[in-house]
Amino acid sequence: LFVKRTPKSSGYRPDYTGFEVPNKFIVGYALDYNEFFRDLNHVCIISETGRIKYAKKS
């Protein structure tokens, strides 16, 4: 569904893609971060502040 735009690409291109996204950590629409954000009805980039806030606590 998603293809990341990255300079480290292996060169493989799938036959079908939904969206090209930046080389960032994306969440939402069933993509989660530590079981958060999975229920969003859109896809977005999580900021570094968000990643720290929702990091797993040991």
PQR file with spaces between the fields and no chain letter, atoms N, CA, C, O and H, PARSE charges and radii, in Angstrom:
ATOM       1  N    LEU     1       0.817   -1.194    0.000 -0.4000 1.5000
ATOM       2  CA   LEU     1       0.000    0.000    0.000 -0.0000 2.0000
ATOM       3  C    LEU     1       0.863    1.261    0.000  0.5500 1.7000
ATOM       4  O    LEU     1       0.568    2.208   -0.729 -0.5500 1.4000
ATOM       5  N    PHE     2       1.929    1.286    0.810 -0.4000 1.5000
ATOM       6  CA   PHE     2       2.789    2.467    0.895 -0.0000 2.0000
ATOM       7  C    PHE     2       4.173    2.165    0.341  0.5500 1.7000
ATOM       8  O    PHE     2       4.703    1.069    0.524 -0.5500 1.4000
ATOM       9  H    PHE     2       2.169    0.517    1.402  0.4000 1.0000
ATOM      10  N    VAL     3       4.746    3.139   -0.333 -0.4000 1.5000
ATOM      11  CA   VAL     3       6.135    3.073   -0.775 -0.0000 2.0000
ATOM      12  C    VAL     3       6.826    4.292   -0.195  0.5500 1.7000
ATOM      13  O    VAL     3       6.395    5.422   -0.424 -0.5500 1.4000
ATOM      14  H    VAL     3       4.315    4.029   -0.482  0.4000 1.0000
ATOM      15  N    LYS     4       7.903    4.067    0.560 -0.4000 1.5000
ATOM      16  CA   LYS     4       8.635    5.192    1.151 -0.0000 2.0000
ATOM      17  C    LYS     4       9.648    5.734    0.160  0.5500 1.7000
ATOM      18  O    LYS     4      10.344    4.982   -0.523 -0.5500 1.4000
ATOM      19  H    LYS     4       8.253    3.149    0.746  0.4000 1.0000
ATOM      20  N    ARG     5       9.714    7.056    0.098 -0.4000 1.5000
ATOM      21  CA   ARG     5      10.731    7.727   -0.719 -0.0000 2.0000
ATOM      22  C    ARG     5      12.013    7.790    0.104  0.5500 1.7000
ATOM      23  O    ARG     5      12.102    8.558    1.062 -0.5500 1.4000
ATOM      24  H    ARG     5       9.149    7.667    0.653  0.4000 1.0000
ATOM      25  N    THR     6      12.986    7.000   -0.261 -0.4000 1.5000
ATOM      26  CA   THR     6      14.235    6.941    0.483 -0.0000 2.0000
ATOM      27  C    THR     6      15.411    6.724   -0.457  0.5500 1.7000
ATOM      28  O    THR     6      15.285    6.005   -1.448 -0.5500 1.4000
ATOM      29  H    THR     6      12.914    6.376   -1.039  0.4000 1.0000
ATOM      30  N    PRO     7      16.549    7.335   -0.158 -0.5600 1.5000
ATOM      31  CA   PRO     7      17.729    7.107   -1.001  0.2800 2.0000
ATOM      32  C    PRO     7      18.304    5.703   -0.843  0.5500 1.7000
ATOM      33  O    PRO     7      19.099    5.270   -1.676 -0.5500 1.4000
ATOM      34  N    LYS     8      17.915    4.984    0.212 -0.4000 1.5000
ATOM      35  CA   LYS     8      18.416    3.631    0.457 -0.0000 2.0000
ATOM      36  C    LYS     8      17.563    2.564   -0.226  0.5500 1.7000
ATOM      37  O    LYS     8      17.653    1.388    0.127 -0.5500 1.4000
ATOM      38  H    LYS     8      17.269    5.337    0.889  0.4000 1.0000
ATOM      39  N    SER     9      16.762    2.943   -1.171 -0.4000 1.5000
ATOM      40  CA   SER     9      15.871    2.010   -1.846 -0.0000 2.0000
ATOM      41  C    SER     9      16.649    0.887   -2.514  0.5500 1.7000
ATOM      42  O    SER     9      17.736    1.102   -3.049 -0.5500 1.4000
ATOM      43  H    SER     9      16.689    3.898   -1.459  0.4000 1.0000
ATOM      44  N    SER    10      16.086   -0.300   -2.478 -0.4000 1.5000
ATOM      45  CA   SER    10      16.715   -1.456   -3.124 -0.0000 2.0000
ATOM      46  C    SER    10      16.469   -1.453   -4.627  0.5500 1.7000
ATOM      47  O    SER    10      17.054   -2.252   -5.359 -0.5500 1.4000
ATOM      48  H    SER    10      15.203   -0.475   -2.043  0.4000 1.0000
ATOM      49  N    GLY    11      15.614   -0.565   -5.079 -0.4000 1.5000
ATOM      50  CA   GLY    11      15.284   -0.514   -6.497 -0.0000 2.0000
ATOM      51  C    GLY    11      14.032   -1.301   -6.843  0.5500 1.7000
ATOM      52  O    GLY    11      13.518   -1.192   -7.956 -0.5500 1.4000
ATOM      53  H    GLY    11      15.139    0.083   -4.484  0.4000 1.0000
ATOM      54  N    TYR    12      13.534   -2.095   -5.898 -0.4000 1.5000
ATOM      55  CA   TYR    12      12.318   -2.871   -6.135 -0.0000 2.0000
ATOM      56  C    TYR    12      11.109   -1.947   -6.163  0.5500 1.7000
ATOM      57  O    TYR    12      10.945   -1.113   -5.272 -0.5500 1.4000
ATOM      58  H    TYR    12      13.951   -2.183   -4.993  0.4000 1.0000
ATOM      59  N    ARG    13      10.281   -2.085   -7.157 -0.4000 1.5000
ATOM      60  CA   ARG    13       9.030   -1.328   -7.252 -0.0000 2.0000
ATOM      61  C    ARG    13       7.888   -2.324   -7.359  0.5500 1.7000
ATOM      62  O    ARG    13       7.860   -3.118   -8.300 -0.5500 1.4000
ATOM      63  H    ARG    13      10.415   -2.762   -7.881  0.4000 1.0000
ATOM      64  N    PRO    14       6.946   -2.308   -6.426 -0.5600 1.5000
ATOM      65  CA   PRO    14       5.817   -3.231   -6.512  0.2800 2.0000
ATOM      66  C    PRO    14       4.938   -2.902   -7.711  0.5500 1.7000
ATOM      67  O    PRO    14       4.952   -1.782   -8.221 -0.5500 1.4000
ATOM      68  N    ASP    15       4.181   -3.887   -8.145 -0.4000 1.5000
ATOM      69  CA   ASP    15       3.281   -3.681   -9.279 -0.0000 2.0000
ATOM      70  C    ASP    15       2.194   -2.662   -8.955  0.5500 1.7000
ATOM      71  O    ASP    15       1.785   -1.890   -9.822 -0.5500 1.4000
ATOM      72  H    ASP    15       4.169   -4.796   -7.730  0.4000 1.0000
ATOM      73  N    TYR    16       1.731   -2.660   -7.716 -0.4000 1.5000
ATOM      74  CA   TYR    16       0.649   -1.757   -7.318 -0.0000 2.0000
ATOM      75  C    TYR    16       1.039   -1.032   -6.036  0.5500 1.7000
ATOM      76  O    TYR    16       1.537   -1.652   -5.096 -0.5500 1.4000
ATOM      77  H    TYR    16       2.064   -3.287   -7.012  0.4000 1.0000
ATOM      78  N    THR    17       0.819    0.255   -5.997 -0.4000 1.5000
ATOM      79  CA   THR    17       1.034    1.033   -4.778 -0.0000 2.0000
ATOM      80  C    THR    17      -0.164    1.943   -4.562  0.5500 1.7000
ATOM      81  O    THR    17      -0.840    2.350   -5.508 -0.5500 1.4000
ATOM      82  H    THR    17       0.415    0.759   -6.760  0.4000 1.0000
ATOM      83  N    GLY    18      -0.410    2.251   -3.307 -0.4000 1.5000
ATOM      84  CA   GLY    18      -1.481    3.180   -2.987 -0.0000 2.0000
ATOM      85  C    GLY    18      -0.957    4.601   -2.896  0.5500 1.7000
ATOM      86  O    GLY    18      -1.511    5.524   -3.493 -0.5500 1.4000
ATOM      87  H    GLY    18       0.139    1.921   -2.539  0.4000 1.0000
ATOM      88  N    PHE    19       0.131    4.763   -2.131 -0.4000 1.5000
ATOM      89  CA   PHE    19       0.673    6.094   -1.880 -0.0000 2.0000
ATOM      90  C    PHE    19       2.184    6.036   -1.744  0.5500 1.7000
ATOM      91  O    PHE    19       2.733    5.038   -1.277 -0.5500 1.4000
ATOM      92  H    PHE    19       0.581    4.013   -1.646  0.4000 1.0000
ATOM      93  N    GLU    20       2.847    7.092   -2.147 -0.4000 1.5000
ATOM      94  CA   GLU    20       4.252    7.289   -1.811 -0.0000 2.0000
ATOM      95  C    GLU    20       4.282    8.202   -0.601  0.5500 1.7000
ATOM      96  O    GLU    20       3.595    9.223   -0.567 -0.5500 1.4000
ATOM      97  H    GLU    20       2.401    7.902   -2.527  0.4000 1.0000
ATOM      98  N    VAL    21       5.082    7.834    0.393 -0.4000 1.5000
ATOM      99  CA   VAL    21       5.163    8.609    1.628 -0.0000 2.0000
ATOM     100  C    VAL    21       6.618    8.985    1.887  0.5500 1.7000
ATOM     101  O    VAL    21       7.525    8.307    1.404 -0.5500 1.4000
ATOM     102  H    VAL    21       5.640    7.005    0.366  0.4000 1.0000
ATOM     103  N    PRO    22       6.850   10.061    2.646 -0.5600 1.5000
ATOM     104  CA   PRO    22       8.229   10.439    2.961  0.2800 2.0000
ATOM     105  C    PRO    22       8.881    9.393    3.857  0.5500 1.7000
ATOM     106  O    PRO    22       8.195    8.561    4.451 -0.5500 1.4000
ATOM     107  N    ASN    23      10.173    9.437    3.950 -0.4000 1.5000
ATOM     108  CA   ASN    23      10.920    8.486    4.767 -0.0000 2.0000
ATOM     109  C    ASN    23      10.843    8.903    6.237  0.5500 1.7000
ATOM     110  O    ASN    23      11.850    9.265    6.847 -0.5500 1.4000
ATOM     111  H    ASN    23      10.730   10.112    3.467  0.4000 1.0000
ATOM     112  N    LYS    24       9.653    8.845    6.784 -0.4000 1.5000
ATOM     113  CA   LYS    24       9.364    9.195    8.178 -0.0000 2.0000
ATOM     114  C    LYS    24       8.547    8.065    8.786  0.5500 1.7000
ATOM     115  O    LYS    24       8.059    7.195    8.064 -0.5500 1.4000
ATOM     116  H    LYS    24       8.835    8.551    6.289  0.4000 1.0000
ATOM     117  N    PHE    25       8.392    8.067   10.111 -0.4000 1.5000
ATOM     118  CA   PHE    25       7.603    7.053   10.802 -0.0000 2.0000
ATOM     119  C    PHE    25       6.137    7.446   10.695  0.5500 1.7000
ATOM     120  O    PHE    25       5.730    8.480   11.224 -0.5500 1.4000
ATOM     121  H    PHE    25       8.788    8.773   10.698  0.4000 1.0000
ATOM     122  N    ILE    26       5.344    6.630   10.018 -0.4000 1.5000
ATOM     123  CA   ILE    26       3.935    6.953    9.823 -0.0000 2.0000
ATOM     124  C    ILE    26       3.062    6.091   10.729  0.5500 1.7000
ATOM     125  O    ILE    26       3.402    4.951   11.044 -0.5500 1.4000
ATOM     126  H    ILE    26       5.674    5.790    9.588  0.4000 1.0000
ATOM     127  N    VAL    27       1.928    6.662   11.143 -0.4000 1.5000
ATOM     128  CA   VAL    27       0.973    5.970   12.008 -0.0000 2.0000
ATOM     129  C    VAL    27      -0.432    6.250   11.506  0.5500 1.7000
ATOM     130  O    VAL    27      -0.652    7.125   10.669 -0.5500 1.4000
ATOM     131  H    VAL    27       1.652    7.588   10.887  0.4000 1.0000
ATOM     132  N    GLY    28      -1.374    5.489   12.034 -0.4000 1.5000
ATOM     133  CA   GLY    28      -2.775    5.680   11.709 -0.0000 2.0000
ATOM     134  C    GLY    28      -3.284    4.648   10.727  0.5500 1.7000
ATOM     135  O    GLY    28      -2.506    3.980   10.047 -0.5500 1.4000
ATOM     136  H    GLY    28      -1.196    4.778   12.714  0.4000 1.0000
ATOM     137  N    TYR    29      -4.592    4.525   10.660 -0.4000 1.5000
ATOM     138  CA   TYR    29      -5.269    3.621    9.729 -0.0000 2.0000
ATOM     139  C    TYR    29      -4.687    2.211    9.811  0.5500 1.7000
ATOM     140  O    TYR    29      -4.302    1.626    8.799 -0.5500 1.4000
ATOM     141  H    TYR    29      -5.225    5.068   11.213  0.4000 1.0000
ATOM     142  N    ALA    30      -4.631    1.678   11.026 -0.4000 1.5000
ATOM     143  CA   ALA    30      -4.148    0.338   11.371 -0.0000 2.0000
ATOM     144  C    ALA    30      -2.633    0.248   11.516  0.5500 1.7000
ATOM     145  O    ALA    30      -2.121   -0.832   11.812 -0.5500 1.4000
ATOM     146  H    ALA    30      -4.944    2.153   11.849  0.4000 1.0000
ATOM     147  N    LEU    31      -1.902    1.333   11.320 -0.4000 1.5000
ATOM     148  CA   LEU    31      -0.459    1.359   11.579 -0.0000 2.0000
ATOM     149  C    LEU    31      -0.263    2.015   12.939  0.5500 1.7000
ATOM     150  O    LEU    31      -0.638    3.171   13.133 -0.5500 1.4000
ATOM     151  H    LEU    31      -2.318    2.210   11.079  0.4000 1.0000
ATOM     152  N    ASP    32       0.325    1.278   13.885 -0.4000 1.5000
ATOM     153  CA   ASP    32       0.413    1.829   15.236 -0.0000 2.0000
ATOM     154  C    ASP    32       1.848    2.095   15.664  0.5500 1.7000
ATOM     155  O    ASP    32       2.809    1.707   14.999 -0.5500 1.4000
ATOM     156  H    ASP    32       0.630    0.338   13.728  0.4000 1.0000
ATOM     157  N    TYR    33       1.951    2.763   16.786 -0.4000 1.5000
ATOM     158  CA   TYR    33       3.220    2.966   17.474 -0.0000 2.0000
ATOM     159  C    TYR    33       2.978    2.589   18.922  0.5500 1.7000
ATOM     160  O    TYR    33       2.288    3.304   19.649 -0.5500 1.4000
ATOM     161  H    TYR    33       1.171    3.078   17.327  0.4000 1.0000
ATOM     162  N    ASN    34       3.545    1.464   19.346 -0.4000 1.5000
ATOM     163  CA   ASN    34       3.344    0.943   20.702 -0.0000 2.0000
ATOM     164  C    ASN    34       1.861    0.859   21.063  0.5500 1.7000
ATOM     165  O    ASN    34       1.457    1.207   22.172 -0.5500 1.4000
ATOM     166  H    ASN    34       4.105    0.883   18.755  0.4000 1.0000
ATOM     167  N    GLU    35       1.076    0.400   20.124 -0.4000 1.5000
ATOM     168  CA   GLU    35      -0.367    0.184   20.262 -0.0000 2.0000
ATOM     169  C    GLU    35      -1.179    1.475   20.391  0.5500 1.7000
ATOM     170  O    GLU    35      -2.330    1.434   20.825 -0.5500 1.4000
ATOM     171  H    GLU    35       1.404    0.117   19.223  0.4000 1.0000
ATOM     172  N    PHE    36      -0.606    2.596   20.029 -0.4000 1.5000
ATOM     173  CA   PHE    36      -1.325    3.861   19.962 -0.0000 2.0000
ATOM     174  C    PHE    36      -1.535    4.224   18.499  0.5500 1.7000
ATOM     175  O    PHE    36      -0.781    3.780   17.634 -0.5500 1.4000
ATOM     176  H    PHE    36       0.329    2.629   19.676  0.4000 1.0000
ATOM     177  N    PHE    37      -2.536    5.014   18.225 -0.4000 1.5000
ATOM     178  CA   PHE    37      -2.817    5.617   16.911 -0.0000 2.0000
ATOM     179  C    PHE    37      -3.369    4.647   15.868  0.5500 1.7000
ATOM     180  O    PHE    37      -3.631    5.058   14.738 -0.5500 1.4000
ATOM     181  H    PHE    37      -3.148    5.375   18.928  0.4000 1.0000
ATOM     182  N    ARG    38      -3.548    3.400   16.208 -0.4000 1.5000
ATOM     183  CA   ARG    38      -4.035    2.409   15.253 -0.0000 2.0000
ATOM     184  C    ARG    38      -5.434    2.745   14.748  0.5500 1.7000
ATOM     185  O    ARG    38      -5.775    2.425   13.609 -0.5500 1.4000
ATOM     186  H    ARG    38      -3.336    3.066   17.126  0.4000 1.0000
ATOM     187  N    ASP    39      -6.233    3.377   15.573 -0.4000 1.5000
ATOM     188  CA   ASP    39      -7.631    3.629   15.231 -0.0000 2.0000
ATOM     189  C    ASP    39      -7.867    4.950   14.498  0.5500 1.7000
ATOM     190  O    ASP    39      -9.019    5.307   14.250 -0.5500 1.4000
ATOM     191  H    ASP    39      -5.956    3.637   16.498  0.4000 1.0000
ATOM     192  N    LEU    40      -6.822    5.677   14.149 -0.4000 1.5000
ATOM     193  CA   LEU    40      -7.007    6.912   13.373 -0.0000 2.0000
ATOM     194  C    LEU    40      -7.574    6.571   12.000  0.5500 1.7000
ATOM     195  O    LEU    40      -7.232    5.534   11.432 -0.5500 1.4000
ATOM     196  H    LEU    40      -5.886    5.388   14.351  0.4000 1.0000
ATOM     197  N    ASN    41      -8.420    7.414   11.472 -0.4000 1.5000
ATOM     198  CA   ASN    41      -8.985    7.152   10.143 -0.0000 2.0000
ATOM     199  C    ASN    41      -8.195    7.861    9.047  0.5500 1.7000
ATOM     200  O    ASN    41      -8.707    8.095    7.952 -0.5500 1.4000
ATOM     201  H    ASN    41      -8.697    8.256   11.934  0.4000 1.0000
ATOM     202  N    HIS    42      -6.945    8.199    9.354 -0.4000 1.5000
ATOM     203  CA   HIS    42      -6.044    8.811    8.377 -0.0000 2.0000
ATOM     204  C    HIS    42      -4.615    8.388    8.719  0.5500 1.7000
ATOM     205  O    HIS    42      -4.373    7.828    9.788 -0.5500 1.4000
ATOM     206  H    HIS    42      -6.530    8.009   10.243  0.4000 1.0000
ATOM     207  N    VAL    43      -3.688    8.649    7.833 -0.4000 1.5000
ATOM     208  CA   VAL    43      -2.277    8.337    8.047 -0.0000 2.0000
ATOM     209  C    VAL    43      -1.535    9.648    8.256  0.5500 1.7000
ATOM     210  O    VAL    43      -1.776   10.624    7.546 -0.5500 1.4000
ATOM     211  H    VAL    43      -3.885    9.104    6.965  0.4000 1.0000
ATOM     212  N    CYS    44      -0.635    9.670    9.228 -0.4000 1.5000
ATOM     213  CA   CYS    44       0.140   10.877    9.486 -0.0000 2.0000
ATOM     214  C    CYS    44       1.530   10.502    9.984  0.5500 1.7000
ATOM     215  O    CYS    44       1.808    9.338   10.270 -0.5500 1.4000
ATOM     216  H    CYS    44      -0.438    8.877    9.805  0.4000 1.0000
ATOM     217  N    ILE    45       2.386   11.491   10.082 -0.4000 1.5000
ATOM     218  CA   ILE    45       3.749   11.306   10.572 -0.0000 2.0000
ATOM     219  C    ILE    45       3.757   11.621   12.058  0.5500 1.7000
ATOM     220  O    ILE    45       3.207   12.636   12.487 -0.5500 1.4000
ATOM     221  H    ILE    45       2.161   12.437    9.849  0.4000 1.0000
ATOM     222  N    ILE    46       4.380   10.753   12.841 -0.4000 1.5000
ATOM     223  CA   ILE    46       4.503   11.022   14.273 -0.0000 2.0000
ATOM     224  C    ILE    46       5.813   11.780   14.506  0.5500 1.7000
ATOM     225  O    ILE    46       6.865   11.396   13.994 -0.5500 1.4000
ATOM     226  H    ILE    46       4.826    9.929   12.493  0.4000 1.0000
ATOM     227  N    SER    47       5.735   12.841   15.271 -0.4000 1.5000
ATOM     228  CA   SER    47       6.919   13.665   15.540 -0.0000 2.0000
ATOM     229  C    SER    47       7.819   12.978   16.566  0.5500 1.7000
ATOM     230  O    SER    47       7.412   12.018   17.221 -0.5500 1.4000
ATOM     231  H    SER    47       4.881   13.153   15.687  0.4000 1.0000
ATOM     232  N    GLU    48       9.019   13.473   16.691 -0.4000 1.5000
ATOM     233  CA   GLU    48       9.949   12.937   17.689 -0.0000 2.0000
ATOM     234  C    GLU    48       9.388   13.137   19.091  0.5500 1.7000
ATOM     235  O    GLU    48       9.562   12.276   19.954 -0.5500 1.4000
ATOM     236  H    GLU    48       9.349   14.252   16.159  0.4000 1.0000
ATOM     237  N    THR    49       8.721   14.255   19.329 -0.4000 1.5000
ATOM     238  CA   THR    49       8.084   14.499   20.626 -0.0000 2.0000
ATOM     239  C    THR    49       7.014   13.450   20.898  0.5500 1.7000
ATOM     240  O    THR    49       6.913   12.941   22.014 -0.5500 1.4000
ATOM     241  H    THR    49       8.580   14.954   18.629  0.4000 1.0000
ATOM     242  N    GLY    50       6.220   13.127   19.891 -0.4000 1.5000
ATOM     243  CA   GLY    50       5.197   12.096   20.033 -0.0000 2.0000
ATOM     244  C    GLY    50       5.792   10.725   20.274  0.5500 1.7000
ATOM     245  O    GLY    50       5.259    9.942   21.059 -0.5500 1.4000
ATOM     246  H    GLY    50       6.302   13.541   18.984  0.4000 1.0000
ATOM     247  N    ARG    51       6.893   10.431   19.606 -0.4000 1.5000
ATOM     248  CA   ARG    51       7.546    9.137   19.801 -0.0000 2.0000
ATOM     249  C    ARG    51       8.067    9.006   21.226  0.5500 1.7000
ATOM     250  O    ARG    51       8.005    7.927   21.815 -0.5500 1.4000
ATOM     251  H    ARG    51       7.327   11.068   18.968  0.4000 1.0000
ATOM     252  N    ILE    52       8.578   10.098   21.783 -0.4000 1.5000
ATOM     253  CA   ILE    52       9.055   10.070   23.171 -0.0000 2.0000
ATOM     254  C    ILE    52       7.874    9.930   24.128  0.5500 1.7000
ATOM     255  O    ILE    52       7.924    9.138   25.069 -0.5500 1.4000
ATOM     256  H    ILE    52       8.629   10.975   21.305  0.4000 1.0000
ATOM     257  N    LYS    53       6.822   10.691   23.889 -0.4000 1.5000
ATOM     258  CA   LYS    53       5.649   10.665   24.770 -0.0000 2.0000
ATOM     259  C    LYS    53       5.001    9.292   24.821  0.5500 1.7000
ATOM     260  O    LYS    53       4.575    8.855   25.890 -0.5500 1.4000
ATOM     261  H    LYS    53       6.781   11.334   23.124  0.4000 1.0000
ATOM     262  N    TYR    54       4.915    8.601   23.687 -0.4000 1.5000
ATOM     263  CA   TYR    54       4.230    7.316   23.617 -0.0000 2.0000
ATOM     264  C    TYR    54       5.185    6.126   23.597  0.5500 1.7000
ATOM     265  O    TYR    54       4.784    5.019   23.240 -0.5500 1.4000
ATOM     266  H    TYR    54       5.261    8.956   22.818  0.4000 1.0000
ATOM     267  N    ALA    55       6.433    6.341   23.972 -0.4000 1.5000
ATOM     268  CA   ALA    55       7.399    5.239   24.046 -0.0000 2.0000
ATOM     269  C    ALA    55       7.001    4.294   25.174  0.5500 1.7000
ATOM     270  O    ALA    55       6.374    4.705   26.150 -0.5500 1.4000
ATOM     271  H    ALA    55       6.759    7.241   24.261  0.4000 1.0000
ATOM     272  N    LYS    56       7.367    3.035   25.029 -0.4000 1.5000
ATOM     273  CA   LYS    56       7.073    2.063   26.084 -0.0000 2.0000
ATOM     274  C    LYS    56       7.876    2.403   27.323  0.5500 1.7000
ATOM     275  O    LYS    56       9.075    2.676   27.255 -0.5500 1.4000
ATOM     276  H    LYS    56       7.876    2.701   24.236  0.4000 1.0000
ATOM     277  N    LYS    57       7.202    2.381   28.442 -0.4000 1.5000
ATOM     278  CA   LYS    57       7.849    2.642   29.725 -0.0000 2.0000
ATOM     279  C    LYS    57       8.317    1.307   30.294  0.5500 1.7000
ATOM     280  O    LYS    57       7.536    0.360   30.383 -0.5500 1.4000
ATOM     281  H    LYS    57       6.229    2.159   28.498  0.4000 1.0000
ATOM     282  N    SER    58       9.581    1.230   30.676 -0.4000 1.5000
ATOM     283  CA   SER    58      10.123   -0.026   31.224 -0.0000 2.0000
ATOM     284  C    SER    58       9.979   -0.094   32.714  0.5500 1.7000
ATOM     285  O    SER    58      10.383   -1.081   33.329 -0.5500 1.4000
ATOM     286  H    SER    58      10.216    1.999   30.603  0.4000 1.0000
